Amino acid sequence: MLSSFPRTAVLGTVLCCTIVLGAAAQTKPALRQPTATATKKPAAAAPKSAATPNRQAALLANEAKINVLLKQMTLQEKVTMIHANSSFAAGGIKRLGIPELVTSDGPHGVRPEQGRDWKPVKDVQDASTYLPTGNTLAATWNPELGYAFGKVLGSEAKYRGKDVILGPGINIIRTPLNGRNFEYLSEDPYLVSRMAVGYIQGVQDQGISACVKHYAANNQETHRDAINVNMSERALREIYLPGFKAAVQEGGVYTLMGAYNKFRGQWATHNAYLMNNILKGEWGFKGMVISDWGSVHNTDEALRNGTDLEMGTDLSLMYSSTDQTATAASATTPTAPAKTLYDRFFLADPALEAVKKDPRLLPLIDDKVRRILRVMYQINRLDGAKRTPGAFNTREHQLTAQKVAEEGIVLLKNEGNLLPLSRTALKTMAVIGASADRNNSMGGGSSQIKALYEITPLEGLQKALGNQVAVSFAPGHKIARGQGADPALIQQAVAAAKAADVAVVVASWTHGYDYSKWEDNAFDAEAVDKPSMNLPFGQDELIKAVLQANPRTVVVLMGGGPTDMTAWVGQAKGIVQAWYPGMEGGTALARILFGEVNPSGKLPMTFPVKLADSPAHKLGDYPSTSRQDSLTQTYREDIFVGYRYFDTYKVAPQFAFGHGLSYTTFKYDNLTVTPGPQRATVQLTLTNTGKVAGAEVVQVYVKDEKAAVKRPEKELKAFQKVALKPGEAKTITLTLGPEAFQYYNETKKQWVLEPGKFEVLVGSSSRDIRLTGGLTL
């Protein structure tokens, strides 16, 4: 949702704080120094028990009590439950002891308080733990960290009095330009599923509902609230739905958020096929569907097609301002309470009138209320239940943020073993790039976080080096609208690089702040897509100049996804992808650059050489195709998203899906593939053959050697992150179930496992296959 900048038609107010970016440095909050050592363990991960409770079944535990409440409610009270009554709250029936349901963004931290009517709230404790963004979490390839991540969110949401945290965001990364990719997880549905399940269970084990979003096919921000998405049924089932299915059936998520876009001609939030047939029918979802803020467009469809709670609707889509005033005035009598704008929502007075005209609609209202009450019982909001206390911005939470950053930062290139850097061998270091000293937590849109503190790359390096090494800083460029290369600033950076033993260039997209006014959209943010993969603000020219001045230069990239590196990638010896690494990002980066932490992150998406190589741009429609009065997006690349396209069609990426280097080396051997009834067991030995401890992500891909339909060259079907000491070896066992070998048959409208030969490919990335085995099913 773009709830940071609400439309005036909703509530008549807008946030008045705007930060203008330019040459001047940002004002930063006082840095809170850590009070514990970095060796303390972060929040505990979920146990690896197979006895995971059936969380969807648990939602049905209070049906008898819900029946009693429903019988006691008037029709007006039922309607009150199914629409917002303020910016982030809904429902509430005081006489029955039913409180309001309170929601909050966002996917990587509990956002600042917005107040009931979007007015800024002063003097409240809302400076949260700023966790790394979703793509950083996915780059850890560690589901246990997904659980720890969710545990922090759930605990802090509970402390802040929230009921639902609006995350995780799991939309497939289809195009590198999507302004919201930083919130999402991966281009691969299997990796998305594994990380999302851990996150959801981490949140909900704290007694807070997670809300998986945005269902479905919301894969770009450009035209997001107007576009009609078309794709094949096979692409829908194999690529775009598995994460949501896993969230429901494995994660047991209590709430799900509808998307802004249309899907096959009908708005996604009240799409009969997506909501009724698949989500609530096939998958058996018993929880609550919540709209995105402004994604409801029609009362009848919302009633009939599965929308349970309507939030944040832009009333300018429903009425003219004159009509609103007239209707509100007519609805106010000396004996009736004054109507509010929220009473004009599609599932408010219009729904009430619809049921009065056609009582056959009442069971639909009852079902919506029932689903909301199910969630409220699960999170201990009814019957006087007491929650355990939450925790807020504890050192344990901050260390979880640091741990996610440490495991999510990816070493892309390390020619000549430039990294890790040695403190004792350095006397001077030049840190270059305006983003090295810039905070990002309050940018990006609805996921903005008021961080208690944010350690930037510059601060992290300065703190790590102390007085041992002289650290100079040169911004090298300005972060400003329409700003290109600045020769004077580049020259200053070059001079600093020449004078230093080593240079670190931090190049970045930014989250942006007043992003609605930026024509070049040179940032990662909600409601906009990037214009290209080229770094903004003349940073390519800066990097080239610094590399020429000092070959011992490490390029650190920050942002929501891949960048075009063709201008300088051949000259750079060391390249690190740091994403948006959260409040302890600078600490984590320094620990990796100096070898205190061995990098273990792996790319959760393919980095193309250039934008034209991306399948959405090479084969599909982007950003849309105009058809009469509508905008239509056809996913012509079909199932060939990300590495499925690059590997099948032999297109060389800049850096492959799953790629990530280490300061040690790993040997793969002794592969055995043992077939079973429609399944297989994969076993191998992994050995750390280097001199330092490290962790490797063992990735298992499956290839169908012959099929009735065209299938990808390989598909990720299992992975495990394994930590090893120098010289240590472990036997790794992974199981491939029937779903690892199936494809969706559009004619039969079901998943099919064709008997035949399959290859099992085990490696360190989709392009670095170390062992190959086979089996016949």
N, C-alpha and C positions, 0 to 999 in steps of 0.2 A: 504494500500500500504506500501511496505517497502522502502519508499522514503528517509528515513534517511541515508541509505547506498546504493546509486544507483550503479548499475553495470557499469563497465567501458565501456561496449559496447554501452551504451546509449549516453554518452556525453564525454567520455574520461577523466572524472575527478571524484574523490570521495572526500567526506568530510575527512579532515585530523585530526579532533579532536577526540581523543580516551581517555576515562577516565578509568584508571585501578583501580579496586577495590581490596582492601586488608586490612591489619590490620590498616593502617593509616586512620584517619578520613578524610572525604571529605572536600574540601574547599568550603565554602558556600558564597553566595553573602551577602552583607550587608543587615541586616534585616530592612525593613522599618516598623517602628512602626505605628499602626493605629492612625489616627488623630481624630477619632470620637468615641463616645461611642457605645458599642455593642447593645444598645437598639434601635438604628436607624433602620427603616424599610428597608428591601432590595427592589430590583426592583419590581415594581408592577406586579401582575399576570394578566392574561387575564380575562376580565369580563366573567361571567357565562351566557352570552346571548345565546339564542337559534338561534339568527339571524346571524349565522356564514356565511360570504360571500362564494359564490361558487367559490373557488379559481381555480379549473380547467377551469371553464367557463371564468374566468378573463384572462386566458392565450390566449383566442381567440379574445381579444378585439382589437387587432391591425393587423388583417389579411390583411386589405386593404393596410396598409403601408408596410407590409412585402412583399406583391405581387409586389409593386413598386420597392422595393429594389432588389428582386430576378430578376426582368426583367433587372435591370441595371448591374447585376453582370456577369462577364465572367465565363466560366467553371473553369478556374484556381482559380479565387477568391472564388468561391463556395467551391472548394476542400480545399483552405486555411482555411476556416472556420471550417472544421471538424476534424482537428488534431492539436496536440500541436505544438507550435513554441519555447517553452522553458520549463523549469522544471515544472512550474505551470500555464502557460498561453497558450492561443490558439487564432487563428483567427486574426481578425482585418483587415479592409479594409479602409485605410486612406482616399482615394478619395471619399468614400461614407459616411464618418463620423461614421464608425463602429469601435469602439475600441476593443482591445483585451479583452477576457474574462479571468479574473484572479481568480484562485481558491486557497484555502488553507486548509490544515488540521487545526484543527482536531475536534473530537467530544466534547472535554471538555476544549477548549481554542484555540486561534489562534497561530499556531506554529511559531517558529522563521523564519525570512526571509532566503530563500534558494538561492536567486539570480536567474538570468535567466538560468544559466547553473550549478546549484547546488553548486556554489562556495559560501563560507561563506560571508555574508554581514556584514561589520563592521560599527560601529557608527550609528546604527539606533535604533529607539525606538520600540523594539519588545519584551519587557518583559511584558507578558500579565497577565491578570487575570487567575489564575490556578484554574479552577473549579474542584470539586470532579468528579471522574470518573463515567461512565454511570451506573455501578452497584450500586453506592452510590445514584445516582438520583433515580433509580428504587426502592431502599429500602425506599425512603420517601413515596411511594404510594400516591403521591400528584401531580396530573396533573397541578395544578396551579404553583407549583414550577418548573415543566417541562417547562412551558411558561416563567417563570422568568429566568431560566437557558438559554433557547434559546434567550431571549431578550439580555442578556449579550453578548452571542456569536455574534449575529447579529450586535449589536452596535459596538463591538470591531473590527469585520471584516470590517465594513464600515469605521471606523476610519483608519484602515490600508490599505484601498484602494482595498479590495477584493470584488469579486462579488458572489462567491459561497463558503460556508463553508462546508467542507466534513464531514457531520454528519447529523443526528444521525446514529450510528451503532446499528442495531436492530436484528442481527442474534440470533436465539434461542440458549440458553445455553444448549447444548445437553450432553456434557461431562465436568466434573469438571477440566479436564486437559487443556482445550483450553487456550492457552497463551493469547488470546485476549478477554477472558470473561470479563475482567475489563472494556472494552469499551462498552460492550453490556448491555442489560437491564434485561432479565429474561428468565426463562424456559417456561413461560406461555404466549401464544399469546395475551390474552386479556389485561394483565397488560402491555405488550410491546406496544400494540396499543394505550392505553390510555396515556401512558407517551410520546410516540413518537409524537402523534398529538399535544400535548401542546408544546413540544420542537420545532417542525417544525414551528408552527404558531408564536412562540416567535421570532425565527430567521427572518422569512419572513415579519413580521410586521415592521421590521427595514429596509426593502428595500434590503435585501440580500437573495439569494437563499439558502435554505437548500439542502442537497443532502443525501437522505436516502440510506444506504448501509448495507450489500453487497448482492445483489440480484442474486442468491438465493442459499440456502443450503451450505453456507460457515460456517461450524460449528466446524472446527478444523484448526490449522495452519500447523500441520505436513502434508506434501505432498499437501499443499493447491493449488499449481500451476500445479499439475499433476493428482490429484485424480478425479475419475469419481463417482459421487454420484447417487445411486439408492434408490428410496423409493416408497411407494404406493402413488396413487393419493390422497387417503384419508389423509395420513400423510401430504402430500404437502399442501392440502387445509385447513386442520384443525389446523395444528401446524406451518408450516414454511412460509406460505404466508399471514395470516391475518394481521400481523403488516405492511407489505408492502401495502396491500390493503387499510388499514386505513390511511396510510401515503399519499396515492394518493387521495382517495375519501373523506376523512375527513380532513386530514391535508392540502391537496392541494399542496403537495410538488412539487417544480418546476423541480428538477433534481433528478435522481436516478443513483446509481453506480452499475455496473455489478460486479460479483464475479470472483475470479480466477479459481475456480474448473470447471470441466465438470458436466453437469446434464443430466443423461440418454444418455451419449455418445457424447454430443455436448457441446462446451464451453459455460458457462453460459452467458458471456457478449454478445455473438451473438448466443443465443439459440432461435430458431424459436418459440418453444412452450412458453417459459417464456416471451420473449419480444414481439413478434408479436401477438400471440394468447391471452395470458392472460393480460399482462401489457397494451399494446396499443389497444388491441381488447376488451376483456371483461371489463376491468376497465376504458377504455376511457382515458388513460393517454395522455395528450397533451404536456407535457414538454419534457425534454432532457435526454437521456440516455448517461451517461459518463462512459468510461471504468475505471476500476482500472488501476493503473500504471503497464502496462505489461500484461493485461488480454485479449488483442486482439491477435488472432493467424491466421486469414485468411481474406483476402480482400473481397472475394466474400460473405462469410457468414456475415462479418461485414456490407457490403453494404445492403444485403437483410434482415438481421435478427435483425434490430433495434438498432445497435450501432450508436449513433449520433455524439459522440466526442471521439476520441482516444487520450489517454494520456499515457506518460511514457513508451512506448514500448521498450523492450529489443531487440535491432536490431540483436543481435547474434542469435536470433531465426529465423531471416529472411535471413541473408546473412553471409558469412564468411567475415573476415576483408579484404581479398583481393578483394572480390566482391564489398564491400562497396566503397573501394578506387577507383576501376575501374569505377564503375557506377557514382560516384560523379564527377570524372574527365571528363567523357564523356559528362556529363550534363552541364558542364561549358563552355560557349562560350564568346568571347569578348563582345557580346551584351546582354547576359543573366546573371542575378545575379547568384552568386555561390550557388550551392546547399548545404544544410545543412543536418545533420543526420536526422532532423525531416522530411525532404522531402522523406525519405526512409520509413516512417511509412506505415502501411497497408492501411490507409485511406488518404495517401498523393499521391505521384507519381503513385504507383500501382493502386489506385482508378481512378486517372485521365486517365491513359492508358486504364483501363477497360471500362470507359464510352466512350472514343474515339472509341474503337472497337465495343461497343454495346450501341448505344444511348438510347436504351430502359431502361438503368440503370439511366438515368438522373433524372427521377422523384424521385428516391430514394435519390439522392444527394440533390435535392430540399427540400424534406421532412426533411432531417437532418438539413439543414440550417434554414428552417422555424422554427423548434423546438428551435434551439439555439436563433434565433431572438425573438421568443416569450418570452423566459426567459429574454433576455436583455431588452426588453420593460418593463417587469414587475418590474425589479429592477432599472428602470430609467437610463439606459445606452445609450439610443438612443434619437434622436430628440433634442439634447441639453438639456435634462432634468437635473435638478439639484437635488442632494440628500440632505436630511437633514444631518447635521454633526453627525458623530458617537461620541462615548465617549470611553476612554481608561483607564482601571485600576483605575476607580473612587472608592471612598470609598463605594458608593452604590453597585458597582459590587462586591467588596470584601465581603460586608455583605451578598450578595446573595450567594456567595460561602460558607460563614460560615453557613447560614441558611440551605442550602442543606445538608451540613455535619451534622448539629445538628439533622435534621429530618431523615437523612439516616443512622446514626450510630445505630446499633441494640444491645440491651441488651439481650444476649442469656440466661444467667443464673445469678441468684442473690439469692443464698442460704443463709438463715439467715439474709436477708436484709443487706448484707455487703455494698451494695451501696444504696443511695449515701454516700460518705465519708463526714465526718464533719471536717471542718477546725479547729474549736475550740477544738476538741478532739485529734488533731494530734500535735505531736511535731517533728516527723521525718518521712520522706518518702524515700523509695528506689525506684528509677526508673531503670529498668533493661532491657537490650536488645539493641544491636547495632542499630536496626531500630528505636529506640526511638529518636535518634539524627541524622537521615539520611533523606536527601531530595530525593524525587522520581520524581519530575516534568519533568526532562529531560530524563527519561527512557521510555521504552515501545514501541519504534518504531515510526511510523509516527505521533502518537498522542503526541509526546514529546512537552513540553511547557517550554519556558524560563520564569519562574515565576519571578515577581517583587520581591517577597519574599515568603518564605514557612515556616510556623510555625510548627515545629515538635512537637510530643507528649511531649518530654522533655521540650522544650521551653514553650509550652502551660501550663504545670503543674508548672514550675518555676514562670512564670508570674502570674498565678492564686494565688499562695501561697505567693509570695513576700518574706518578711522577717519573716512571721509568723511561717513558718515551715522549718526546715532544710531538704533540698533535696539532697540526694546523688545519684550518677549515676555510674552504673557498666555495661559495654557492655555485658559481659557474653559469648560472642562468636564473631567470626570474620566473616565478609562478604567477602568471597574469594572463588575462584574456587576450587572445590573439598574439601572445608573445612568442617570437621566434628566437633564433640564436643571437646572443649578445656578445659581439667580438671582444669588448673590454673585459667582461666577466670571464669569458673563456681564456683570455690571456692571463688573467690573474690565477685561474685554476692551473693552467699550464706551468706557470712559474712555481706554484706550490708543489706540483707533481715532480718537477725537475729537481727541486731541493730536498725531496723526501726519499727515504729508502724504499718505501712502498706507498702506493696510492690506492685508496678505496673510493670508487665512484658509485654513489647511490643514485640510480636513475629510476624514475617512477612515473606511473600515472598517479593521479590523486583522487581522493574521494570527492573533492569539491565541496563547496558550502552553498553559495548563492548560485547553484548550478543552473537554475531555470533561466538565467540571463546570459549564459555563455553560449555563444554561437558555435564555437569549435568543439564543444563537448569533450574536452581533453581530460576526461576523468572517468572513474568507475562510480556510477551513481544510478539510483532508481529513476525511472521515467525517461532516461536517455540512453542511447547506444553510442559507442565511440565511432568516429568517422573512418578510422583506419587502424591498422596495427602499429603505425609509426609513433614512436615516443613523442610527446608534445614538448613545447618550450625550447626547441633547438637542442635537445639532449643528445641526439645522434652525433651532431657536430662536436659537442663537448666531449663525448666519450672517445671519438676518433682522435681528437687533439691530445687528450690526456694519455691515451695509449701510445701515441707517437712520442710524447715527452718522457714517459716512463713505462717501459714494457712490463715492469713489475707492478701491474695494476689489476686489482680485483674489481670486476663490475658486479654490483649488487642491484638486482632488479626487484622493484616492488610494484604490486598491482594485482588486478583481478584475473590475469591470464596472460597469454603469449603476446610478445612484441616482435616486430620485424627487426631482426638483428643483422640483416645482410650488410649493412654499411660498415660493421666493425667486428663481427663475430670471428672472422679469421685471424684478426690481430690480438684478440683477447685470450690470455692464458687461463684466467680464472673467471668463471661466471657463476653467480649464486642467485637462485630465485627465492625471494623472501616473502612474497605475497603482501598481505597486510597482517603483520604478526602479533598484533595486540599490545597490551600495556607493558609487557616484558619483552617485546620484540627486539629492542636494542641489546638487552642482556643476552638473549638467545643467539643473536647474530654474532656478537663478540665471542661468545663461548665456542661457536662453530669455527669462526675464522682463526682462532688461536688454538684450536684442537682440544679444548676442554670437553667438547662434545663432538663425537664423530657423526657427521651428517648421515641420516638414514631416510630422508624424505624421497618420495618418488612422485613423478608427475602424474596427476589424476586426469590429465588431458594431453592431447597431442599439441606440440608447438610447431605450427607450419613454418616453412621457410618464408612464405608470403601469403597474404590474405587470399589470393586467387587459388591457392592450393586447397583451401578449406572446402569440404564437400558442399556445405550449405551455399557457398558462393560459386563453386564450380558447376554444380549440378542443380541446385534448388533455387527457389525464389527467396530473395532477400533484398530489401525489407518487405516488399509486397508487390503484388500485381493488381492493378486497378481493374475492376470489373463492374461496369456501370457505376452504381453509387456505393459500392463496397470495396474493401481492401482484402484481397485474398492472398494467403501464403500457402504455397504447395510445397511439401517436403519431398521434392523429386529425388533427393539422394536416398530416400526410403530408409532401409535399415543400415545403410553404409554411413554411419556417423563416426567421426573421430578416427581412431586407428583401424576400425573395420574398413573404412575407405582407403586410408593410406597404405595399409598392408595388402589389401585385396587388389588394388589397382596400381600397386608398385610406385607410389608417389613418395619420394624421400622427404621425411619431416626434418625440421631443424633439430628438434629433440623429440624422441619417441614417447608415446604413452608408457608410463611405468618406469621411465628413465630416472636415474639418480645415482650419483657416484658416492664413494666412501673413501676414507683415508686408509682403509685396509682392503684386502682382496678375499674373495670367497670362491671356494671350489665346490662344484656340483658333481656328484657321481652316484653310482649304484642305484640307478632308477629302475623300479619295477612297477608295472601297471597290471593290477590283478582285476579282471572283470568279474562282475557278479550279475544278478538278475536286474538288467536295466541300470546298472551302476558300475562304478569301478573304484578301486583304492589305489592311490598313487603314493609311492614311498621312495625316498631318496636320502642321501647323506649330504649334509651341508657342512663345510669346514672353513673356519677362518684361517686363511693361510698367510695372513699378514702379521704385523708386530703390535697392533693395537686392537682393543676391544671394539666391536661394532655390531650393527644390526643390519640384516639383509631381508628384503621382502621377496620371498619365493613366490613366483607367479605361475599359475597353471592355466594354460590355454588349451582349448579343444578345437580340432578341425574335423569336419565331416568330409571324408574323402569323396563321397559320391552321394548326391541328394537329388530329389525330384525338383527342388527349387534352388536358386542361386543362394549360396550361403557365404559368409565372410571367410577370409583366409584363416582367421583364428578368432576365438572369443574367450575372454577371461571368465573362468568358471570356479577358481579357487585361489586363495593366496594366504600366506602366513608370514608375519614378521617375526624373525628369529634373532635373538641376541646371542653373540658368541664371544668368548675371550680369545686371545691369540692362541692359535693351535687347537682350539676346541672344535669338536665335531658333534653334530646331533643328527639323529634320524628323524626325518620329517614325514609325517603321514597325513595325507589329505584325502577326503572322500568326495567323489563326484556322484551326485544323485541323478535320477532320470532327467531332471530339468537341465543338466549340463549338456545333454545330447539332443534336446528337442528343438524344434522350430514350430512356429505357428502356421497352421495350414488354413488359408483363407477360405478354401472350398468347404472343408469339413467344419470350419469354425471351432477348431480345437488345437491343442498342442499335440504334436506328433513326434514319436521317436521311430525313425526308420531303421530297421536292422541293417547292419553293415559295418564297414571298417571306419574307425576313428583314430586320428593321431592325437597324442597328448604331448604338448610342448611345454617344457618347464624352463623358465629363464628369469633374468633380472630385469627385463622390459619386454615389450611386444616385439622389439627388434633385436633383442639380445637373448636368443634362445640357447640354453646350455645343454639340454638333454631332450631327446625325443623318443617316445615310446608309442606303442599302438595297441589296439584291442579291437575285437569284433563283438558287437552286441547283437 
